[in-house]
């Protein structure tokens, strides 16, 4: 059975690693790479080569290939050069596309972006911005979400006077509450970045960026990180069911039973995720389904990490909307905010800002649905109390960035071996405590034999 994957991003790469006889059609010129680490390339802590994702031998990877139509009756996709590729199963992994904020002057009369403006979605975007950074003195980042803060911190590390403009009342408004947002704003100020919340950019000209309160931000660079939507045009033209994203069922199947969708472009149960871990979860599950296993997808359990030097943030699930009892510890003096949402003894969401010492254990409980005792949620948030380690099964995912299981970590001889062979701990770094714990347990067990 021939499977054709449209898109060569992180979800497509993961699926291609687990299926035989796959053709991957990607419109970028680069092989699949880790988009999570683009800000690390901009910051200078990673080289572009470190972003490469493995593509197994035997995969028919076609780069610089744009799909323009799906011919469902013929079971073929049409490429920009009018050639066609046949399929038995088609998987749409088209990702998301940026949307331009309503800022006057953003687009020139000839349709081109203003020369100061940069998007930050692809490796090419990153390389263009990196070249401009060498000659710039200051920058404004439009958007105070996860990507915006990563880019702002990277620019600041590179020596630019950086400002962040966020239209919401606090930073990371989609993930955290106002208390956590205020701590982040203060941390950024301490690190040399100015934050404007409750303000919107309305006009760009040669002087700089003007906000809706009339304030002018003089700048050499404007980086757009706010706004994106699922890439659904191809599916819509093919007559598939499309709402916010491409609608899929519990088998990640669209309204055409031979066509599936995964990642940022897919909508399951009214939800569009926009994060890498659920995209990889979908890819792994779809591979098993196409191989004949009786498995189904019941929705994403998201874990989002802020990958930026000196900014520590982790968000599990949807802590601002999840139903349950809230256990919270905040210390604005030292800049930490920790919150768990617990329902029937199970952690259903969490926010950790400024102190990630317990992220490994909390994530393990969250992933496994561990039923905690009455005192355990509070103990997990208190730095002066010792929480009981959680024994992970070999198939439990430890590193969301690289999709590494506990079993693969246990098979490594050292932390350097883990980094070299699996890439775990080389992404956002959130898995480092769990990896070290697994290695220490493995060493101890080997000594006791």
ABEGO torsion letter per residue (X at the ends): XBBBBBEABAAAAAAAAABBGBBBBBABABBBBBAAAAAAAAAGABBAAAABBBBBBGBBBBBGBBBABBBAAAGBBBBAAGBBBBBABBBBBAEBBBBBBBBBGABBAAGBBBAABBBBABAAAAAAAAAAAAABABBBBBEABAAAAAAAAAAAAAGBBBBBBBABABBGAAABBAAAAAAAAAAAAAAGBBBBBGBBBABBBAAEBBBAAGBBBBBABBBBABEBBBBAAAAAAAGBBBBABBBBBAAGBBABAABBBBEAABBBGGBBAGBAAAAAAAAAAAAAAAAGBBBBBAEBBBBBBBBBBGBBBBBBEBAAABBEBBBBBBBAAAGBBBBBBBBGGBBABBBBBGBAAAAAAAAAAAAAGBBBBAAAAAAAABAABBBBBBBBBAABBABAAAGBBAAAAAABABAAAAAAAAGBGABAGAAAAAAAAAAAAAAAAAAAX
